[in-house]
């Protein structure tokens, strides 16, 4: 399946999504900050059983906020 934005996927596919891959820099974050809405949305996805894989070139210290979601 070709990479697509989640908003463009048909609703019927949503329940079949098990893993979401996303870049961190300027995708989940903007200018080094993650908006609260994004953080809450990631938490809701996790709560609903979705796995989130974040891809980044940052050192681990730069991605510590995401570690909280994994706990």
PyMOL Python script that loads the backbone (N, CA, C, O; Angstrom):
from pymol import cmd

cmd.read_pdbstr("""\
ATOM      1  N   UNK A   1       0.851  -1.178   0.000  1.00  0.00           N
ATOM      2  CA  UNK A   1       0.000   0.000   0.000  1.00  0.00           C
ATOM      3  C   UNK A   1       0.896   1.241   0.000  1.00  0.00           C
ATOM      4  O   UNK A   1       1.867   1.315   0.754  1.00  0.00           O
ATOM      5  N   UNK A   2       0.570   2.189  -0.832  1.00  0.00           N
ATOM      6  CA  UNK A   2       1.302   3.445  -0.914  1.00  0.00           C
ATOM      7  C   UNK A   2       1.080   4.267   0.353  1.00  0.00           C
ATOM      8  O   UNK A   2      -0.010   4.254   0.926  1.00  0.00           O
ATOM      9  N   UNK A   3       2.122   4.982   0.788  1.00  0.00           N
ATOM     10  CA  UNK A   3       2.025   5.852   1.966  1.00  0.00           C
ATOM     11  C   UNK A   3       0.995   6.949   1.716  1.00  0.00           C
ATOM     12  O   UNK A   3       1.003   7.595   0.668  1.00  0.00           O
ATOM     13  N   UNK A   4       0.102   7.154   2.697  1.00  0.00           N
ATOM     14  CA  UNK A   4      -0.947   8.161   2.572  1.00  0.00           C
ATOM     15  C   UNK A   4      -1.156   8.863   3.898  1.00  0.00           C
ATOM     16  O   UNK A   4      -0.831   8.326   4.957  1.00  0.00           O
ATOM     17  N   UNK A   5      -1.698  10.065   3.832  1.00  0.00           N
ATOM     18  CA  UNK A   5      -2.094  10.750   5.056  1.00  0.00           C
ATOM     19  C   UNK A   5      -3.317  10.042   5.627  1.00  0.00           C
ATOM     20  O   UNK A   5      -4.193   9.601   4.883  1.00  0.00           O
ATOM     21  N   UNK A   6      -3.369   9.935   6.954  1.00  0.00           N
ATOM     22  CA  UNK A   6      -4.482   9.242   7.600  1.00  0.00           C
ATOM     23  C   UNK A   6      -5.816   9.870   7.221  1.00  0.00           C
ATOM     24  O   UNK A   6      -6.798   9.157   7.010  1.00  0.00           O
ATOM     25  N   UNK A   7      -5.862  11.218   7.130  1.00  0.00           N
ATOM     26  CA  UNK A   7      -7.121  11.900   6.812  1.00  0.00           C
ATOM     27  C   UNK A   7      -7.661  11.495   5.447  1.00  0.00           C
ATOM     28  O   UNK A   7      -8.867  11.580   5.215  1.00  0.00           O
ATOM     29  N   UNK A   8      -6.792  11.054   4.537  1.00  0.00           N
ATOM     30  CA  UNK A   8      -7.243  10.721   3.185  1.00  0.00           C
ATOM     31  C   UNK A   8      -7.710   9.271   3.062  1.00  0.00           C
ATOM     32  O   UNK A   8      -8.241   8.884   2.021  1.00  0.00           O
ATOM     33  N   UNK A   9      -7.522   8.465   4.104  1.00  0.00           N
ATOM     34  CA  UNK A   9      -7.935   7.067   4.041  1.00  0.00           C
ATOM     35  C   UNK A   9      -9.438   6.934   4.236  1.00  0.00           C
ATOM     36  O   UNK A   9     -10.028   7.665   5.032  1.00  0.00           O
ATOM     37  N   UNK A  10     -10.056   6.016   3.521  1.00  0.00           N
ATOM     38  CA  UNK A  10     -11.480   5.769   3.749  1.00  0.00           C
ATOM     39  C   UNK A  10     -11.701   5.252   5.173  1.00  0.00           C
ATOM     40  O   UNK A  10     -10.849   4.550   5.716  1.00  0.00           O
ATOM     41  N   UNK A  11     -12.821   5.591   5.767  1.00  0.00           N
ATOM     42  CA  UNK A  11     -13.110   5.191   7.144  1.00  0.00           C
ATOM     43  C   UNK A  11     -13.062   3.675   7.304  1.00  0.00           C
ATOM     44  O   UNK A  11     -12.598   3.187   8.335  1.00  0.00           O
ATOM     45  N   UNK A  12     -13.526   2.924   6.319  1.00  0.00           N
ATOM     46  CA  UNK A  12     -13.571   1.467   6.431  1.00  0.00           C
ATOM     47  C   UNK A  12     -12.190   0.850   6.619  1.00  0.00           C
ATOM     48  O   UNK A  12     -12.083  -0.241   7.179  1.00  0.00           O
ATOM     49  N   UNK A  13     -11.141   1.511   6.171  1.00  0.00           N
ATOM     50  CA  UNK A  13      -9.778   1.005   6.329  1.00  0.00           C
ATOM     51  C   UNK A  13      -9.273   1.258   7.740  1.00  0.00           C
ATOM     52  O   UNK A  13      -8.406   0.524   8.214  1.00  0.00           O
ATOM     53  N   UNK A  14      -9.777   2.255   8.414  1.00  0.00           N
ATOM     54  CA  UNK A  14      -9.262   2.665   9.718  1.00  0.00           C
ATOM     55  C   UNK A  14      -9.179   1.524  10.717  1.00  0.00           C
ATOM     56  O   UNK A  14      -8.184   1.410  11.432  1.00  0.00           O
ATOM     57  N   UNK A  15     -10.200   0.675  10.783  1.00  0.00           N
ATOM     58  CA  UNK A  15     -10.204  -0.420  11.746  1.00  0.00           C
ATOM     59  C   UNK A  15      -9.162  -1.478  11.430  1.00  0.00           C
ATOM     60  O   UNK A  15      -8.796  -2.260  12.308  1.00  0.00           O
ATOM     61  N   UNK A  16      -8.679  -1.518  10.205  1.00  0.00           N
ATOM     62  CA  UNK A  16      -7.669  -2.490   9.815  1.00  0.00           C
ATOM     63  C   UNK A  16      -6.251  -1.999  10.083  1.00  0.00           C
ATOM     64  O   UNK A  16      -5.305  -2.782   9.997  1.00  0.00           O
ATOM     65  N   UNK A  17      -6.090  -0.749  10.399  1.00  0.00           N
ATOM     66  CA  UNK A  17      -4.759  -0.203  10.652  1.00  0.00           C
ATOM     67  C   UNK A  17      -4.295  -0.673  12.017  1.00  0.00           C
ATOM     68  O   UNK A  17      -4.964  -0.438  13.024  1.00  0.00           O
ATOM     69  N   UNK A  18      -3.143  -1.339  12.051  1.00  0.00           N
ATOM     70  CA  UNK A  18      -2.579  -1.816  13.306  1.00  0.00           C
ATOM     71  C   UNK A  18      -1.378  -0.989  13.733  1.00  0.00           C
ATOM     72  O   UNK A  18      -1.160  -0.766  14.924  1.00  0.00           O
ATOM     73  N   UNK A  19      -0.597  -0.531  12.753  1.00  0.00           N
ATOM     74  CA  UNK A  19       0.635   0.199  13.037  1.00  0.00           C
ATOM     75  C   UNK A  19       0.649   1.483  12.223  1.00  0.00           C
ATOM     76  O   UNK A  19       0.332   1.482  11.034  1.00  0.00           O
ATOM     77  N   UNK A  20       1.020   2.580  12.879  1.00  0.00           N
ATOM     78  CA  UNK A  20       1.143   3.876  12.215  1.00  0.00           C
ATOM     79  C   UNK A  20       2.603   4.297  12.296  1.00  0.00           C
ATOM     80  O   UNK A  20       3.171   4.366  13.386  1.00  0.00           O
ATOM     81  N   UNK A  21       3.209   4.575  11.156  1.00  0.00           N
ATOM     82  CA  UNK A  21       4.580   5.059  11.086  1.00  0.00           C
ATOM     83  C   UNK A  21       4.529   6.555  10.809  1.00  0.00           C
ATOM     84  O   UNK A  21       3.752   7.008   9.968  1.00  0.00           O
ATOM     85  N   UNK A  22       5.360   7.325  11.518  1.00  0.00           N
ATOM     86  CA  UNK A  22       5.384   8.771  11.293  1.00  0.00           C
ATOM     87  C   UNK A  22       6.765   9.332  11.575  1.00  0.00           C
ATOM     88  O   UNK A  22       7.462   8.884  12.485  1.00  0.00           O
ATOM     89  N   UNK A  23       7.140  10.303  10.793  1.00  0.00           N
ATOM     90  CA  UNK A  23       8.338  11.081  11.068  1.00  0.00           C
ATOM     91  C   UNK A  23       8.050  11.965  12.273  1.00  0.00           C
ATOM     92  O   UNK A  23       6.896  12.305  12.536  1.00  0.00           O
ATOM     93  N   UNK A  24       9.075  12.331  12.989  1.00  0.00           N
ATOM     94  CA  UNK A  24       8.908  13.197  14.158  1.00  0.00           C
ATOM     95  C   UNK A  24       9.047  14.668  13.791  1.00  0.00           C
ATOM     96  O   UNK A  24       8.149  15.470  14.048  1.00  0.00           O
ATOM     97  N   UNK A  25      10.177  15.013  13.190  1.00  0.00           N
ATOM     98  CA  UNK A  25      10.530  16.411  12.943  1.00  0.00           C
ATOM     99  C   UNK A  25       9.626  17.065  11.903  1.00  0.00           C
ATOM    100  O   UNK A  25       9.570  16.636  10.750  1.00  0.00           O
ATOM    101  N   UNK A  26       8.928  18.100  12.329  1.00  0.00           N
ATOM    102  CA  UNK A  26       8.015  18.875  11.482  1.00  0.00           C
ATOM    103  C   UNK A  26       6.866  18.028  10.921  1.00  0.00           C
ATOM    104  O   UNK A  26       6.254  18.389   9.916  1.00  0.00           O
ATOM    105  N   UNK A  27       6.584  16.911  11.575  1.00  0.00           N
ATOM    106  CA  UNK A  27       5.409  16.097  11.261  1.00  0.00           C
ATOM    107  C   UNK A  27       4.585  15.955  12.533  1.00  0.00           C
ATOM    108  O   UNK A  27       3.478  16.487  12.624  1.00  0.00           O
ATOM    109  N   UNK A  28       5.123  15.240  13.510  1.00  0.00           N
ATOM    110  CA  UNK A  28       4.466  15.177  14.820  1.00  0.00           C
ATOM    111  C   UNK A  28       4.806  16.404  15.651  1.00  0.00           C
ATOM    112  O   UNK A  28       4.064  16.780  16.558  1.00  0.00           O
ATOM    113  N   UNK A  29       5.921  17.016  15.334  1.00  0.00           N
ATOM    114  CA  UNK A  29       6.323  18.243  16.025  1.00  0.00           C
ATOM    115  C   UNK A  29       6.440  19.363  15.004  1.00  0.00           C
ATOM    116  O   UNK A  29       6.537  19.122  13.801  1.00  0.00           O
ATOM    117  N   UNK A  30       6.428  20.578  15.502  1.00  0.00           N
ATOM    118  CA  UNK A  30       6.640  21.753  14.652  1.00  0.00           C
ATOM    119  C   UNK A  30       7.552  22.694  15.400  1.00  0.00           C
ATOM    120  O   UNK A  30       7.272  23.087  16.532  1.00  0.00           O
ATOM    121  N   UNK A  31       8.655  23.052  14.749  1.00  0.00           N
ATOM    122  CA  UNK A  31       9.670  23.918  15.353  1.00  0.00           C
ATOM    123  C   UNK A  31      10.101  23.381  16.718  1.00  0.00           C
ATOM    124  O   UNK A  31      10.285  24.138  17.671  1.00  0.00           O
ATOM    125  N   UNK A  32      10.258  22.052  16.789  1.00  0.00           N
ATOM    126  CA  UNK A  32      10.762  21.415  17.998  1.00  0.00           C
ATOM    127  C   UNK A  32       9.745  21.186  19.099  1.00  0.00           C
ATOM    128  O   UNK A  32      10.098  20.693  20.171  1.00  0.00           O
ATOM    129  N   UNK A  33       8.486  21.535  18.857  1.00  0.00           N
ATOM    130  CA  UNK A  33       7.460  21.380  19.895  1.00  0.00           C
ATOM    131  C   UNK A  33       6.319  20.512  19.384  1.00  0.00           C
ATOM    132  O   UNK A  33       5.943  20.573  18.213  1.00  0.00           O
ATOM    133  N   UNK A  34       5.774  19.698  20.297  1.00  0.00           N
ATOM    134  CA  UNK A  34       4.606  18.895  19.958  1.00  0.00           C
ATOM    135  C   UNK A  34       3.375  19.570  20.545  1.00  0.00           C
ATOM    136  O   UNK A  34       3.315  19.852  21.742  1.00  0.00           O
ATOM    137  N   UNK A  35       2.399  19.822  19.688  1.00  0.00           N
ATOM    138  CA  UNK A  35       1.159  20.426  20.164  1.00  0.00           C
ATOM    139  C   UNK A  35       0.420  19.441  21.068  1.00  0.00           C
ATOM    140  O   UNK A  35       0.505  18.228  20.874  1.00  0.00           O
ATOM    141  N   UNK A  36      -0.288  19.956  22.033  1.00  0.00           N
ATOM    142  CA  UNK A  36      -1.028  19.119  22.970  1.00  0.00           C
ATOM    143  C   UNK A  36      -2.029  18.226  22.236  1.00  0.00           C
ATOM    144  O   UNK A  36      -2.209  17.066  22.607  1.00  0.00           O
ATOM    145  N   UNK A  37      -2.671  18.747  21.218  1.00  0.00           N
ATOM    146  CA  UNK A  37      -3.644  17.965  20.452  1.00  0.00           C
ATOM    147  C   UNK A  37      -2.980  16.740  19.813  1.00  0.00           C
ATOM    148  O   UNK A  37      -3.558  15.653  19.789  1.00  0.00           O
ATOM    149  N   UNK A  38      -1.774  16.927  19.302  1.00  0.00           N
ATOM    150  CA  UNK A  38      -1.037  15.809  18.709  1.00  0.00           C
ATOM    151  C   UNK A  38      -0.717  14.770  19.768  1.00  0.00           C
ATOM    152  O   UNK A  38      -0.922  13.575  19.554  1.00  0.00           O
ATOM    153  N   UNK A  39      -0.212  15.223  20.914  1.00  0.00           N
ATOM    154  CA  UNK A  39       0.136  14.324  22.018  1.00  0.00           C
ATOM    155  C   UNK A  39      -1.090  13.531  22.475  1.00  0.00           C
ATOM    156  O   UNK A  39      -1.009  12.320  22.677  1.00  0.00           O
ATOM    157  N   UNK A  40      -2.218  14.213  22.638  1.00  0.00           N
ATOM    158  CA  UNK A  40      -3.440  13.538  23.067  1.00  0.00           C
ATOM    159  C   UNK A  40      -3.946  12.555  22.006  1.00  0.00           C
ATOM    160  O   UNK A  40      -4.460  11.486  22.335  1.00  0.00           O
ATOM    161  N   UNK A  41      -3.797  12.924  20.745  1.00  0.00           N
ATOM    162  CA  UNK A  41      -4.219  12.037  19.659  1.00  0.00           C
ATOM    163  C   UNK A  41      -3.382  10.764  19.632  1.00  0.00           C
ATOM    164  O   UNK A  41      -3.910   9.673  19.418  1.00  0.00           O
ATOM    165  N   UNK A  42      -2.081  10.904  19.849  1.00  0.00           N
ATOM    166  CA  UNK A  42      -1.216   9.726  19.897  1.00  0.00           C
ATOM    167  C   UNK A  42      -1.595   8.828  21.070  1.00  0.00           C
ATOM    168  O   UNK A  42      -1.601   7.603  20.950  1.00  0.00           O
ATOM    169  N   UNK A  43      -1.909   9.445  22.195  1.00  0.00           N
ATOM    170  CA  UNK A  43      -2.349   8.679  23.362  1.00  0.00           C
ATOM    171  C   UNK A  43      -3.646   7.937  23.098  1.00  0.00           C
ATOM    172  O   UNK A  43      -3.813   6.796  23.528  1.00  0.00           O
ATOM    173  N   UNK A  44      -4.568   8.585  22.388  1.00  0.00           N
ATOM    174  CA  UNK A  44      -5.848   7.948  22.056  1.00  0.00           C
ATOM    175  C   UNK A  44      -5.640   6.775  21.104  1.00  0.00           C
ATOM    176  O   UNK A  44      -6.295   5.740  21.232  1.00  0.00           O
ATOM    177  N   UNK A  45      -4.733   6.939  20.159  1.00  0.00           N
ATOM    178  CA  UNK A  45      -4.429   5.836  19.249  1.00  0.00           C
ATOM    179  C   UNK A  45      -3.874   4.650  20.020  1.00  0.00           C
ATOM    180  O   UNK A  45      -4.274   3.508  19.790  1.00  0.00           O
ATOM    181  N   UNK A  46      -2.954   4.924  20.934  1.00  0.00           N
ATOM    182  CA  UNK A  46      -2.370   3.862  21.756  1.00  0.00           C
ATOM    183  C   UNK A  46      -3.452   3.179  22.592  1.00  0.00           C
ATOM    184  O   UNK A  46      -3.495   1.952  22.679  1.00  0.00           O
ATOM    185  N   UNK A  47      -4.308   3.967  23.194  1.00  0.00           N
ATOM    186  CA  UNK A  47      -5.386   3.427  24.034  1.00  0.00           C
ATOM    187  C   UNK A  47      -6.301   2.505  23.230  1.00  0.00           C
ATOM    188  O   UNK A  47      -6.857   1.548  23.768  1.00  0.00           O
ATOM    189  N   UNK A  48      -6.454   2.801  21.941  1.00  0.00           N
ATOM    190  CA  UNK A  48      -7.302   1.995  21.066  1.00  0.00           C
ATOM    191  C   UNK A  48      -6.542   0.855  20.390  1.00  0.00           C
ATOM    192  O   UNK A  48      -7.014   0.272  19.413  1.00  0.00           O
ATOM    193  N   UNK A  49      -5.359   0.544  20.924  1.00  0.00           N
ATOM    194  CA  UNK A  49      -4.616  -0.621  20.461  1.00  0.00           C
ATOM    195  C   UNK A  49      -3.743  -0.426  19.247  1.00  0.00           C
ATOM    196  O   UNK A  49      -3.204  -1.396  18.713  1.00  0.00           O
ATOM    197  N   UNK A  50      -3.589   0.807  18.797  1.00  0.00           N
ATOM    198  CA  UNK A  50      -2.735   1.059  17.640  1.00  0.00           C
ATOM    199  C   UNK A  50      -1.279   1.165  18.100  1.00  0.00           C
ATOM    200  O   UNK A  50      -0.992   1.724  19.158  1.00  0.00           O
ATOM    201  N   UNK A  51      -0.375   0.627  17.299  1.00  0.00           N
ATOM    202  CA  UNK A  51       1.054   0.764  17.569  1.00  0.00           C
ATOM    203  C   UNK A  51       1.556   1.953  16.765  1.00  0.00           C
ATOM    204  O   UNK A  51       1.172   2.133  15.609  1.00  0.00           O
ATOM    205  N   UNK A  52       2.413   2.762  17.373  1.00  0.00           N
ATOM    206  CA  UNK A  52       2.949   3.947  16.713  1.00  0.00           C
ATOM    207  C   UNK A  52       4.456   3.806  16.643  1.00  0.00           C
ATOM    208  O   UNK A  52       5.123   3.630  17.663  1.00  0.00           O
ATOM    209  N   UNK A  53       4.988   3.884  15.432  1.00  0.00           N
ATOM    210  CA  UNK A  53       6.424   3.822  15.223  1.00  0.00           C
ATOM    211  C   UNK A  53       6.864   5.202  14.752  1.00  0.00           C
ATOM    212  O   UNK A  53       6.441   5.681  13.700  1.00  0.00           O
ATOM    213  N   UNK A  54       7.724   5.831  15.552  1.00  0.00           N
ATOM    214  CA  UNK A  54       8.207   7.171  15.230  1.00  0.00           C
ATOM    215  C   UNK A  54       9.615   7.054  14.660  1.00  0.00           C
ATOM    216  O   UNK A  54      10.487   6.402  15.234  1.00  0.00           O
ATOM    217  N   UNK A  55       9.812   7.697  13.526  1.00  0.00           N
ATOM    218  CA  UNK A  55      11.101   7.693  12.858  1.00  0.00           C
ATOM    219  C   UNK A  55      11.712   9.075  13.015  1.00  0.00           C
ATOM    220  O   UNK A  55      11.062  10.084  12.742  1.00  0.00           O
ATOM    221  N   UNK A  56      12.968   9.118  13.457  1.00  0.00           N
ATOM    222  CA  UNK A  56      13.626  10.407  13.627  1.00  0.00           C
ATOM    223  C   UNK A  56      15.132  10.254  13.523  1.00  0.00           C
ATOM    224  O   UNK A  56      15.682   9.189  13.803  1.00  0.00           O
ATOM    225  N   UNK A  57      15.785  11.318  13.121  1.00  0.00           N
ATOM    226  CA  UNK A  57      17.242  11.349  13.102  1.00  0.00           C
ATOM    227  C   UNK A  57      17.777  11.959  14.393  1.00  0.00           C
ATOM    228  O   UNK A  57      18.989  12.058  14.581  1.00  0.00           O
ATOM    229  N   UNK A  58      16.871  12.368  15.285  1.00  0.00           N
ATOM    230  CA  UNK A  58      17.283  12.963  16.554  1.00  0.00           C
ATOM    231  C   UNK A  58      17.935  11.936  17.460  1.00  0.00           C
ATOM    232  O   UNK A  58      17.672  10.737  17.363  1.00  0.00           O
ATOM    233  N   UNK A  59      18.790  12.428  18.341  1.00  0.00           N
ATOM    234  CA  UNK A  59      19.311  11.583  19.410  1.00  0.00           C
ATOM    235  C   UNK A  59      18.152  11.243  20.339  1.00  0.00           C
ATOM    236  O   UNK A  59      17.147  11.953  20.369  1.00  0.00           O
ATOM    237  N   UNK A  60      18.290  10.175  21.085  1.00  0.00           N
ATOM    238  CA  UNK A  60      17.222   9.737  21.978  1.00  0.00           C
ATOM    239  C   UNK A  60      16.761  10.848  22.908  1.00  0.00           C
ATOM    240  O   UNK A  60      15.568  10.956  23.192  1.00  0.00           O
ATOM    241  N   UNK A  61      17.679  11.670  23.383  1.00  0.00           N
ATOM    242  CA  UNK A  61      17.311  12.754  24.295  1.00  0.00           C
ATOM    243  C   UNK A  61      16.327  13.719  23.636  1.00  0.00           C
ATOM    244  O   UNK A  61      15.542  14.366  24.330  1.00  0.00           O
ATOM    245  N   UNK A  62      16.358  13.823  22.318  1.00  0.00           N
ATOM    246  CA  UNK A  62      15.450  14.717  21.612  1.00  0.00           C
ATOM    247  C   UNK A  62      14.054  14.154  21.442  1.00  0.00           C
ATOM    248  O   UNK A  62      13.139  14.868  21.031  1.00  0.00           O
ATOM    249  N   UNK A  63      13.884  12.877  21.755  1.00  0.00           N
ATOM    250  CA  UNK A  63      12.586  12.238  21.559  1.00  0.00           C
ATOM    251  C   UNK A  63      12.003  11.706  22.863  1.00  0.00           C
ATOM    252  O   UNK A  63      11.172  10.798  22.841  1.00  0.00           O
ATOM    253  N   UNK A  64      12.422  12.255  23.988  1.00  0.00           N
ATOM    254  CA  UNK A  64      12.004  11.722  25.290  1.00  0.00           C
ATOM    255  C   UNK A  64      10.505  11.837  25.533  1.00  0.00           C
ATOM    256  O   UNK A  64       9.937  10.992  26.225  1.00  0.00           O
ATOM    257  N   UNK A  65       9.853  12.848  24.991  1.00  0.00           N
ATOM    258  CA  UNK A  65       8.410  12.995  25.198  1.00  0.00           C
ATOM    259  C   UNK A  65       7.654  11.783  24.654  1.00  0.00           C
ATOM    260  O   UNK A  65       6.600  11.417  25.174  1.00  0.00           O
ATOM    261  N   UNK A  66       8.190  11.173  23.619  1.00  0.00           N
ATOM    262  CA  UNK A  66       7.539  10.007  23.035  1.00  0.00           C
ATOM    263  C   UNK A  66       7.714   8.766  23.893  1.00  0.00           C
ATOM    264  O   UNK A  66       6.898   7.847  23.833  1.00  0.00           O
ATOM    265  N   UNK A  67       8.766   8.736  24.684  1.00  0.00           N
ATOM    266  CA  UNK A  67       8.966   7.590  25.567  1.00  0.00           C
ATOM    267  C   UNK A  67       7.832   7.470  26.576  1.00  0.00           C
ATOM    268  O   UNK A  67       7.470   6.363  26.976  1.00  0.00           O
ATOM    269  N   UNK A  68       7.273   8.597  26.985  1.00  0.00           N
ATOM    270  CA  UNK A  68       6.158   8.581  27.931  1.00  0.00           C
ATOM    271  C   UNK A  68       4.956   7.845  27.347  1.00  0.00           C
ATOM    272  O   UNK A  68       4.217   7.188  28.079  1.00  0.00           O
ATOM    273  N   UNK A  69       4.758   7.949  26.058  1.00  0.00           N
ATOM    274  CA  UNK A  69       3.632   7.274  25.413  1.00  0.00           C
ATOM    275  C   UNK A  69       3.821   5.765  25.404  1.00  0.00           C
ATOM    276  O   UNK A  69       2.847   5.012  25.357  1.00  0.00           O
ATOM    277  N   UNK A  70       5.064   5.326  25.451  1.00  0.00           N
ATOM    278  CA  UNK A  70       5.342   3.898  25.409  1.00  0.00           C
ATOM    279  C   UNK A  70       5.174   3.207  26.743  1.00  0.00           C
ATOM    280  O   UNK A  70       5.262   1.981  26.818  1.00  0.00           O
ATOM    281  N   UNK A  71       4.934   3.961  27.790  1.00  0.00           N
ATOM    282  CA  UNK A  71       4.814   3.356  29.121  1.00  0.00           C
ATOM    283  C   UNK A  71       3.392   2.982  29.425  1.00  0.00           C
ATOM    284  O   UNK A  71       3.108   2.461  30.503  1.00  0.00           O
TER     285      UNK A  71
END
""", "prot")
cmd.dss("prot")
cmd.show_as("cartoon", "prot")
cmd.util.cbc("prot")
cmd.orient("prot")
